[in-house]
Structures are given as C-alpha cells and as structure tokens.
Amino acid sequence: MPNINDVVRLSGVSKSTVSRVINNYPHIAPEKRERVIKVMKEIGYTPNVSAQKLRGLAGKIIGVIVPRIVNPFFSYLVESIEKEGYRRGYQTVIFQSNEDSKREVDFLNLLKRKQVDGVIMTAYENDWDTIKKYLKFGPIVLCNEYLPEPFVPIVKVDQFTASYEGVKHLVQQGYRKIAYCTGGLFNDSGKYKDRNHGYEKALAEADIEINPSWLFIKRHTIEDGRKVLHQIYNMQDRPDAIFTGSDEVAAGIIMEARKVGLRIPEELAVIGFDDQPLAEMLMPELTTIKQPVSDIGYQAMDLIINRLEGNEVEVEDKIYTLPFKLVIRKST
C-alpha cells in the first residue's frame, strides 16, 4: 500500500512540501504541486485523514472561542461563522471558555500544536501580551470585542456610539434617572470601556450626574437581570430607566418586574443590546441595539481564511466597523 514516503521519493520533493500539497497550503510552486498530485494519482495514494489530524496536519480547521455558547447572541454568531467556513471548505471547532483565562490559553495552545489553523476569538480573558505570543503560530481574528491597539484584525460595531445612542434615546423620552448595567466593570479600561464612555457622554450632554448606586457590573444572564430588578425594586430612590449590556439581562429585568408589579416602561424603561429573537417575545417588546451578527461572523471567517490563503487585504488599523441600529419597541 503506497504511503507518503513513496510520494516523496517519486516526486523528488521534500516531505513537508508533500504535506503542504495534501493540505492545500498556499505559496507552493505550481510545478511542484502538479508533480505531487500526478504521483499521488499514479500510485493511488490517499492521505490518512485520521492520522493527519492526530499529527496536527489536517489543515482547514478554524477554532472559535466563545465565552458562553448558551447565550443566543454567540449561538447565532457561531452559526454564521460556521456557514461561511463550510462554504469555503473549512471546518469549525467551537471552544467555550466560560470566561476562564486558563481555559482560553488551553484552547490557544491548539494553534501552537497545529491542531487548528487559525482562531477567531469572540471574547478574550487574558491580556494581549499573553495572546500576542500565539500569533507566530497562526492567524487570530477578534470579533465583537474591544482592543486598545489593533494587533490583529477586529470585526465589531461602534460600541461607544451604540451605547451613546441608546442612552440618548432614554433622555429624549424624558427619563432622567438612568441606571447602567454592564457585563464588565465600570472603569476607564478594558473591553467595556467604549460602552461606558457612551453612557457617560449621553448623561453629560443632558446635564445628568451618574448615581453610583445605579451602576450594575458583571451582569450577563437572565438570572442576573432578575437580581438587578430586585435591587432596583428595594431602593428608596429608584432609577426610572436602565440601559443594559445584553438582551438576556434586559429580559430578566422585564420578567421579574411583572412578578413584583413594577410597570414597564411607566415605572422603569429598559433597553437591551444585540436584538436577539427573544426581544420581540417579551411583554412589553424590548427596545434594543441591533448588532449585525450574521455579518460579523461572515466577516471574521472571511478575514481569517484570506490570511490563511495569502489573500488578505489590509485596511487602516485593521478594524472593520459594521453598522448597528437602535430598534425602538414598547419597553421605552
């Protein structure tokens, strides 16, 4: 039974060149590629795909790191990433970090071991000095995230303007006591900095002071939203509106408000972020920031494949900013 060494011997090229031809790597001289393919056909050699995978030689595999796959936003994002990858002949492998920096490094080590050819990060937990070390092993693309300096291509919406427009809408509706709920910290650094600044600017323009009691940090889930609502409900001085960092948190707030008899939006207006399908299923329907999730996923996969195939097109600062939309419904 012919093996790869037979292909090397009869084609007169190196074993690494044969492996690159098998895995459809770019930057191989056409005459060498044709010679290898001709020999493989002549002797009837078929690559052992299982063995290739074990050795990390399979090629055309993209790893996608998500914080929580149960969040519908990331489910839809992964769907669009996978569809574009499949259309282009690439497999997609999903890794869930659970917002754990050690798990994230474990997944990035798959790039180092050549078990994946590139990585799309939909969130990140480590500092970029840690992540940058892996760029020498393969391309990394960041989507739906913030990065102070674009060491890698980034696909995102303008988080600052989206937050600003959402809070400005509340101000225009007559609300003055506006709370803020974020998935991170309310500080001047980190991946939520742009949203924080958007909130601050909208309030400053309306001459509204920030009330620290109305800032809720590290909130991600429906259950988190329920807890936020109870905190608000038990306050002596309640906010009359809240801008949340996700539709899930907003959903928890609205559902729990109904249970305790707090009227939405008469007593508390609510804005979400993402425009997940559940936004239209809530009572009342949720006002939210619509992110173009399918376009984000498509663009991220397109970028990483182009880098793998040597067809990358550079843009200024490596940042690809996609449009968002404020979708106004009944919760405001």
Residue pairs with C-beta under 8 A, 6 or more apart in sequence:
2 43
2 44
2 45
3 45
4 15
4 18
4 19
4 22
4 45
4 47
5 15
6 43
6 45
7 18
7 36
7 39
7 40
7 43
7 45
8 14
8 15
8 18
10 39
10 42
10 43
11 18
11 32
11 35
11 36
11 38
11 39
12 35
13 32
13 35
13 36
17 28
17 32
17 36
18 36
19 57
20 28
21 28
21 32
21 33
21 36
21 37
22 47
22 52
22 57
22 59
23 52
23 57
23 58
23 59
23 60
24 59
24 60
25 59
26 308
26 309
26 310
27 310
39 45
40 46
49 58
52 58
52 59
53 115
56 113
56 114
56 115
57 114
59 117
60 89
60 90
60 91
60 117
61 90
61 91
61 92
61 93
61 115
61 116
61 117
62 81
62 85
62 90
62 91
62 92
62 93
62 116
62 117
62 118
62 119
62 120
62 301
62 304
62 305
63 92
63 93
63 94
63 95
63 107
63 110
63 111
63 116
63 118
63 119
63 120
64 78
64 81
64 82
64 92
64 93
64 94
64 95
64 119
64 120
64 122
65 95
65 96
65 97
65 104
65 107
65 119
65 120
65 121
65 122
65 123
65 124
66 74
66 77
66 78
66 94
66 95
66 96
66 97
66 122
66 123
67 74
67 96
67 97
67 98
67 99
67 122
67 123
67 125
68 74
68 96
68 98
68 99
68 220
69 75
69 78
69 94
69 96
71 220
71 246
71 248
72 247
72 248
72 274
72 276
72 277
72 278
73 246
73 247
73 274
73 276
73 291
73 293
74 122
76 276
76 293
76 294
76 297
77 122
77 143
77 144
77 293
77 296
77 297
78 92
78 94
78 122
78 297
79 297
80 293
80 294
80 295
80 296
80 297
80 298
80 301
81 92
81 120
81 297
81 298
81 300
81 301
82 92
83 297
83 298
84 297
84 298
84 301
84 302
85 91
85 92
85 301
85 305
86 92
88 301
88 305
90 301
90 305
93 116
95 103
95 107
95 110
96 103
97 103
97 104
97 107
97 123
97 125
99 123
99 125
100 125
101 125
101 126
104 124
104 125
104 126
105 126
105 130
107 119
108 119
108 131
108 134
110 116
110 119
111 117
111 118
111 119
111 134
111 137
111 138
111 140
112 134
112 137
114 137
114 138
116 138
117 138
117 308
118 138
118 139
118 140
118 141
118 304
118 305
118 307
118 308
119 134
119 138
119 139
119 140
119 141
119 304
120 140
120 141
120 142
120 143
120 300
120 301
120 304
121 131
121 140
121 141
121 142
121 143
121 145
122 143
122 144
122 145
123 144
123 145
123 191
124 131
124 142
124 145
124 191
128 147
128 148
128 149
128 151
131 140
132 151
134 140
135 151
135 152
138 308
139 152
139 304
139 307
139 308
140 152
141 152
141 153
141 154
141 155
141 300
141 303
141 304
141 307
142 152
142 153
142 154
142 155
142 156
143 154
143 155
143 156
143 296
143 297
143 299
143 300
144 155
144 156
144 291
144 296
145 154
145 156
145 191
146 156
146 159
146 190
146 191
146 192
146 193
146 194
147 154
147 191
148 189
150 317
150 318
150 319
152 318
153 303
153 307
153 318
153 319
153 320
154 318
154 319
154 320
155 296
155 299
155 300
155 303
155 320
155 322
156 296
156 319
156 320
156 321
156 322
157 291
157 292
157 296
157 321
157 322
157 323
157 324
158 194
158 321
158 324
159 194
159 195
159 198
160 194
160 195
160 197
160 198
160 201
161 198
161 324
162 195
162 198
162 273
162 289
162 324
162 326
163 194
163 195
163 196
163 197
163 198
163 199
163 202
163 243
163 289
164 198
164 199
164 201
164 202
165 198
165 202
165 289
165 326
166 198
166 202
166 243
166 271
166 273
166 289
166 326
167 178
167 180
167 198
167 199
167 202
167 203
167 243
167 271
168 202
168 205
168 206
169 271
169 287
169 326
169 328
169 332
170 178
170 241
170 243
170 269
170 271
170 332
171 178
171 202
171 203
171 205
171 206
171 208
173 241
173 269
173 332
175 240
175 241
175 269
176 206
176 208
176 240
177 211
177 214
177 237
177 238
177 239
177 240
177 241
178 203
178 208
178 214
178 239
178 240
178 241
178 242
178 243
179 211
179 214
179 215
179 216
179 232
179 239
179 241
179 242
179 243
180 186
180 196
180 199
180 210
180 214
180 215
180 216
180 242
180 243
181 216
181 219
181 225
181 228
181 242
181 243
181 244
181 245
181 249
182 192
182 195
182 196
182 215
182 216
182 217
182 218
182 219
182 245
183 192
183 218
183 219
183 220
183 245
183 246
184 190
184 191
184 192
184 217
184 218
185 192
185 217
185 218
186 192
186 196
186 215
186 217
187 193
187 196
188 196
192 245
195 245
199 243
200 210
203 209
203 210
211 237
211 239
213 235
213 237
214 239
214 242
216 228
216 231
219 225
219 227
219 228
219 244
219 245
219 249
220 245
220 246
220 248
220 249
221 248
221 249
221 252
222 248
222 249
222 251
222 252
222 255
223 252
224 248
224 249
224 252
225 244
225 248
225 249
225 250
225 251
225 252
225 253
225 254
225 255
225 256
226 252
226 253
226 255
226 256
227 252
228 242
228 244
228 249
228 252
228 253
229 252
229 253
229 256
229 257
229 260
229 262
230 256
230 260
232 238
232 239
232 242
232 253
232 268
233 257
233 260
233 262
238 267
238 268
239 268
240 267
240 268
240 269
241 265
241 268
241 269
241 270
241 271
241 332
242 253
242 268
242 269
242 270
242 271
243 271
244 250
244 253
244 270
244 271
244 272
244 273
245 273
246 272
246 273
246 274
247 272
247 273
247 274
247 275
247 276
247 278
247 279
247 286
247 288
248 276
248 278
249 272
250 270
250 271
250 272
250 273
250 279
250 282
250 286
250 288
250 331
251 272
251 278
251 279
251 282
251 286
253 268
253 270
254 264
254 270
254 282
254 283
254 284
254 286
254 331
255 282
257 263
257 264
257 268
258 264
258 283
262 268
264 270
264 284
264 331
265 284
265 330
265 331
265 332
269 287
269 331
269 332
270 286
270 287
270 331
270 332
271 286
271 287
271 288
271 289
271 331
271 332
272 279
272 286
272 287
272 288
272 289
272 331
273 288
273 289
273 291
274 288
274 289
274 290
274 291
274 293
275 288
275 289
275 290
275 291
275 325
275 327
276 288
278 286
279 285
279 286
279 288
279 327
279 329
280 286
280 329
282 331
284 329
284 330
284 331
285 329
285 330
285 331
286 329
286 331
287 326
287 327
287 328
287 329
287 330
287 331
287 332
288 327
288 329
289 324
289 325
289 326
289 327
290 324
290 325
290 326
290 327
291 322
291 324
292 322
292 323
292 324
295 322
296 322
299 320
299 322
303 312
303 320
306 312
306 313
